């Protein structure tokens, strides 16, 4: 039971951030997928253009929700720096999404609503994994220097170095 507690403590922040990121992501998926379909059917915009517009709207929502809820406890830099990094990395995520959608619609030739929506969802999943990792790494990095309590049992390599052996101490003392 003690090892399970240590494991939880080790990954607690990751799990909490992941859960919040997931909630924001689900809302973003609704905005992206719903917006894409509304723009496609209601305004007769092409799949890729509709997806770009809907993703930009979802990105604005995701930035605010991520900054003020998901990663609110992390180190803050300037709003401009965070915003630029967020939107650039989200652009990479959009390229991942568009790659999946474009492959399905233009390479394989499945232009129907079901295959396009499946491709959008696959792209969103892959892009979301990239976004979560990149936001944690570059937009809102964890600036803590101390490893979590009990990390030695899980990651012995991070444990403090053992003191020198008596032979090494004697040799060091004889080098006057």
ABEGO torsion letter per residue (X at the ends): XAAAAAAAAAAAAAAAAAAAAAAAAAAAAAAAAAAAAAAAAAAGBBAAAAAAAAAAAAAAAAAAAAAAAAAAABBBBBAAAAAAAAAAAAAAAAAAAAAAAAAAAAAAGBABAAAAAAAAAAAAAAAAAAAAAAAAAAABBBABABBBBGAAAABAAABBBBBBBAAAAAAAAAAX
